[in-house]
Amino acid sequence: MAIRQTVLTASLALAVAMGLAISSPAMANKQLENTVGGAVVGAGVGYLVGGNNGAKGGAVVGAISGYRKKR
């Protein structure tokens, strides 16, 4: 169940990132990679620190951080 919720959270973060993507395809692709990478790392660290609830929060925070990362 926790994995399903984490995947759902990461998917929602990915959808937000795609909706806010820059018009340049290369920049949008890099930003998407950063967002997905951030969500994955955030979910992993969040799970280690806080269990299931930490994984959800970590995925969201990681996705936001990855999206805002400077190219």
HUSULLIN-V953496 format. One record per pair of residues at least 24 apart in sequence whose C-alpha atoms are under 10 Angstrom apart, sorted by the first residue. I is the first residue (numbers start at 1). GAP is how many residues later the second one is. D is the distance in Angstrom with one decimal. If there is no record, write none. Layout:
((I | GAP | D) (I | GAP | D))
This chain:
((1 | 51 | 9.2) (2 | 45 | 9.7) (2 | 49 | 9.1) (2 | 50 | 5.7) (2 | 51 | 8.3) (2 | 53 | 8.3) (2 | 54 | 8.4) (3 | 40 | 9.8) (3 | 49 | 8.2) (3 | 52 | 8.8) (3 | 53 | 9.3) (5 | 47 | 8.8) (5 | 48 | 9.5) (5 | 50 | 9.1) (5 | 51 | 7.2) (6 | 33 | 9.4) (6 | 34 | 9.4) (6 | 37 | 7.2) (6 | 38 | 9.9) (6 | 41 | 9.7) (6 | 46 | 8.2) (6 | 47 | 9.0) (6 | 48 | 9.7) (6 | 49 | 6.5) (6 | 50 | 5.4) (6 | 51 | 8.9) (6 | 52 | 9.3) (6 | 53 | 7.1) (6 | 54 | 9.2) (7 | 32 | 9.6) (7 | 33 | 9.4) (7 | 36 | 9.3) (7 | 48 | 9.9) (7 | 49 | 8.8) (7 | 52 | 8.9) (8 | 48 | 9.1) (8 | 51 | 9.9) (9 | 30 | 8.8) (9 | 34 | 9.4) (9 | 46 | 9.4) (9 | 47 | 6.5) (9 | 48 | 8.7) (9 | 49 | 9.8) (9 | 50 | 6.8) (9 | 51 | 6.8) (9 | 54 | 9.5) (10 | 25 | 9.2) (10 | 26 | 7.5) (10 | 28 | 9.6) (10 | 29 | 6.0) (10 | 30 | 7.7) (10 | 32 | 9.8) (10 | 33 | 8.4) (10 | 46 | 8.3) (10 | 48 | 9.7) (10 | 49 | 6.0) (10 | 50 | 6.9) (10 | 52 | 9.3) (10 | 53 | 7.4) (11 | 25 | 8.9) (11 | 28 | 9.2) (11 | 48 | 9.7) (11 | 49 | 9.9) (11 | 52 | 9.9) (12 | 48 | 8.8) (12 | 51 | 9.7) (13 | 26 | 7.7) (13 | 46 | 8.1) (13 | 47 | 6.5) (13 | 48 | 9.4) (13 | 49 | 9.3) (13 | 50 | 6.1) (13 | 51 | 7.7) (13 | 54 | 9.4) (14 | 25 | 8.5) (14 | 46 | 9.7) (14 | 49 | 7.5) (14 | 50 | 9.6) (14 | 53 | 9.4) (16 | 47 | 9.5) (16 | 48 | 9.5) (16 | 51 | 9.6) (17 | 46 | 8.3) (17 | 47 | 8.5) (17 | 49 | 9.6) (17 | 50 | 6.7) (17 | 51 | 9.8) (18 | 49 | 9.9) (20 | 47 | 9.3) (21 | 46 | 9.2) (27 | 44 | 8.0) (28 | 39 | 9.9) (30 | 36 | 10.0) (30 | 37 | 9.4) (30 | 41 | 7.6) (31 | 35 | 7.4) (31 | 36 | 5.9) (31 | 37 | 8.2) (31 | 38 | 7.9) (31 | 39 | 8.9) (31 | 40 | 7.6) (32 | 31 | 9.4) (32 | 34 | 8.3) (32 | 35 | 7.2) (33 | 30 | 10.0) (33 | 33 | 8.1) (33 | 34 | 8.7) (34 | 28 | 9.3) (34 | 29 | 7.8) (34 | 30 | 9.4) (34 | 31 | 8.3) (34 | 32 | 4.6) (34 | 33 | 6.0) (34 | 34 | 8.5) (34 | 35 | 7.2) (34 | 36 | 9.5) (34 | 37 | 9.0) (35 | 24 | 9.8) (35 | 25 | 9.7) (35 | 26 | 10.0) (35 | 27 | 7.4) (35 | 28 | 4.7) (35 | 29 | 6.8) (35 | 30 | 7.3) (35 | 31 | 4.2) (35 | 32 | 4.7) (35 | 33 | 8.2) (35 | 34 | 8.6) (36 | 26 | 8.4) (36 | 27 | 6.3) (36 | 28 | 9.6) (36 | 30 | 7.3) (36 | 31 | 8.5) (37 | 25 | 7.9) (37 | 26 | 7.5) (37 | 28 | 9.8) (37 | 29 | 6.9) (37 | 30 | 9.5) (38 | 24 | 4.2) (38 | 25 | 4.8) (38 | 26 | 7.5) (38 | 27 | 6.5) (38 | 28 | 4.7) (38 | 29 | 7.9) (38 | 31 | 9.4) (39 | 24 | 4.2) (39 | 25 | 7.9) (39 | 26 | 8.5) (39 | 27 | 7.4) (39 | 28 | 9.5) (40 | 26 | 10.0) (41 | 25 | 9.7) (42 | 24 | 9.5))
